[in-house]
């Protein structure tokens, strides 16, 4: 679609006066939308955490740790999809740091990092995980819109009315000028549905920590089906001769783990707010 939002050529007098300035500014759609998603999630988290006494500075620190761990995890799993290609040299690893991330990789690095942060700052972890579930879904929805603009994470060719034609040679969708499944938009639709479900459950929440495993279970199911329409190289098709992609295999693991986490948190929860299971269950 539009991997670059716009190109602004700076006046010559300005670049001559300030030699460190580039000749042009061309913000990428993907990075811009990710930044907007992070900002929206931060604003939501700041508002929600006021209810249980977490400061704005603490939330900002948490988001820094979240972004660093998400970046490292997403790139690490991306490299593992084609290690011979990406780990061949230092230049191959660093030449395109701004693109190529695996959501599940980010998630698997983020969860232990955040749990460590909660314990270190003595934040009620289960309650915070509910905030993270909604904030994470918001950021992810913006990120998938960024994928659509950049053309990455695209689908296979289709004759369906749902097909979208990418024409910009700078985008990462292939093939160009032929209709392909807009799997990025399928993901956005899925994440919006997940957000609606989470907000409905939030109003009727039985215990703190309930939203996070629900988010994981819903996402793993949705991701499984969307993978059937993915057509990009990073999909990792036919893992080990199983006919499944990397993400489908991870989805098979995530769902039962998330279900177990749901049951564990529910059991740990205590009735400290006058409603069944509405306590934090923190030790």
N, C-alpha and C positions, 0 to 999 in steps of 0.2 A: 504494500500500500504506500505508505509514506515514511520510510525509515528516518528521514531528516525532516524536522518540523519546518524549518526555514533556514535560509542562509543570509546573513547580514554582513555585507562588506563594510568594514570600518573605514572612515575617511582617512585619506593618506596623511593629513596633518596630525591626526590623532596617533597613528601608529609610529609616525616619525618622532613625535614628542615623547611617547611612552614606548620605548623599544621592545618591552616585554609583551606588548599586546599582539595577538595574532592578526593577520590580514583580514580574516573573516571568522565569524562565529556561526557554527552550524549545530545547534542542539539536537541530539538524537531523540527520537520519539520514545524508544524503549526506556532509556534512562530517565527521561522527563516524567513519564507515567509512573515509573517505579518510585520516583521521588514524591510525586503527588500522593501515591498510595501510602507511603510511609508517613507523610504528613497527616493524612486523614486518620490513619491508625493511631498516631501519636495523640492527636486531638481527642479521639474517642477514649483512649486509655487514660489521658489526663483527667477527663471528666469523670470517668467511672471510678478511678482509684481515689478520688477525693472522698468517696463514700466510706472508705476504710483507712483513711489517714496516710496515704502514700504521697510523698511530696513530688512536685514537678521535676525537681533535679534528679530524684531517684528514677522516675520514669524515663527521663532523658538518658541517664546512664544505662538503663536496661535496654533502650533502643540501640545504643551504640554497641553493646555486647551482642544484641540480636543481629544487627547488620553484619558485624564482623564474622560471627559464627555462620550465618546464612551464606555469606560470600565464600568462606573457606569450604563449607560443606558442599555447596552447589558446584563449585569448581572441581573439588576433589572427585565427586561422583561423575562429573562430566569427563574428566580425564580418564577415569576407569572404564568408560564406555569404549574408548579406543586408545588404550595405553601406549601401544606401539607408535601411534601417530602423535599424541599430545605430549608424551614423556620422552620423545626422541632427543630433544635438546632443550636447553633453557629458553632459547628464542621461540620454540614451538609452544612452550608453556605460557610465555608472557606476551606473545605478539597480539593476542586478542582477549585480554582480560575482561573487557567490558561485555563480552557476549559468551554464550554457552554456559548455562547453569541447569542443574537438575533439582527440581523442587524437593523431591524426596531426600536428596543429599543435604539440602539446606535444613530441612525439617529434622533429620536425624542428628545434625550437629546443634541445632537450636535448642531442642528439648533439654538435653543434659546441661547445656550452658545456662539456660534460664533457671533450671531447678537449682543449680549451684548459686546463682545470683539471688534467688528468693531466700535461700537458707542463709547466705552471707549477710543480706540486708534485713533478715528476720521479717520477711513479707509473707502474709498468709498465702501459701503456694496454690492451694486449690482454688481460692477465690480469684487469684491473679490469672490462673490458667483459663478461666472463663473469659476474662478480658482479652487474653492473648488469642483465644479461638476466634472471636469476632474481629479483632484487629488484624489477625493473620489473614482471614478470609477477605477482608477489605483490601489489604495490600496485594494479595494474590490476584484479585479480580482486576485491579489496575495493571498489574504486571502482565496478565494475559492480554489485556488490550494493547499493551506495549509490544507483545509478541506479534499481534495481528498487524500493527503498524510496521514492524520490522520485517515481517514475513517468516520469522522462525516458528518452529513447533507447528508447522502447517500439516495439512492432511493429504490424502491420496487423491488422484484424479477422480472426477465424478461427472455424470451427466444429470445429476439431480438439480432441481431448482435452487437448492441450497448452495451450490457451487459458487465460488468467488474467483475472479481472474486477477492475478497479480501481474503487473506490467513493468514496474520499475526495476531495471537491472540491478540497482543498488540493494534491493531487498533480498532476503535469504530464501524466499519461496521458490520452489522448483517443482514442475516446469513453469516457466512464464507463459502468459498468454493462453493458458488453458484452465478451465474450471477445476478447482480442487476444493476439498472439504475445508471450510474455515474452522478447524478444530480449536483454534484460539478462542473464537466466539462461542463455540460449544462449551468451552471451559468457563468463560465469563458467565454464560447462562446458568451453568451448574453451580458456580460459586454464589450467584445471586440467590438461587433457590436455597442453597445451604444457609446463607445469611438470613433469609426469611424464616427458615426453620429454627435457627439459633435464637432469633429474637422472640419467636413464639414460645420456645421452651424457656427462655430467660424469664418471661413473665410468669411462668408456672413452675419455676425451678424448685426442685425438691431438695437439692443439696449443692453446695459449692463444689466446683470441679465437674459438674454434669455436662457442661457445654463442650469442653475440650475433646473428650473421647467421642462424643457425637459428631463433632466436626471431622475427626479423623476417619470414623467409620463411613460417613456420607461421602467424603472425598475419595476414599479408597475405592468405593463402589463406582462412583461416577468416573473416576480416572480409568478404571478397568475398561469400561465401555468406550470411552473416548479414544483410548489407545487403538481400538480396532479401526479407527479412521485416520490415524496418524501416518504421515508419509515421509517425514524428514529423516535424515540419516541418524540423528541422535536418538531415535526411537529405540535402537538396539533390538531389532526384530530377531525372532527365532533364537532366544537365549538357550544355549546348550542343547539345541535340537528340540526344545519343548514346544516351539511355535508361539511362545509367549515373549512379550517385550520385557525389558528390564523393569519398567514401571508396573507391569501387570504382576510380575513375580513379587515385587515389593508390596503391591496392594494386597496380595494373598497373605502376606505376613502382617501387614499393618492392621487389617480388620480384626482378626482374633486378638491381637495385642491390645488394640483400642477397646474391644469388648471386655477383656480382662481388666483393663485399667478402669473402665466404667464401674464394674462390679467391686473392684478394690476400693475406689474412692467412695462409693456409696456405703460400703461397709465401715470405712474409717470415719465417715461423717457423724457428727453429733448434733443433738438438738439444742443449740444454744441461742436461737432466735425465736423460739416459740412455735416453730413449724417443723414438721418431720424432716430430719436430715438436712436442716438448713445451716448447720454449723460448718466451720472450716475443717474440722478433723485434723488439725495440726498438732504435732507432738512437741 
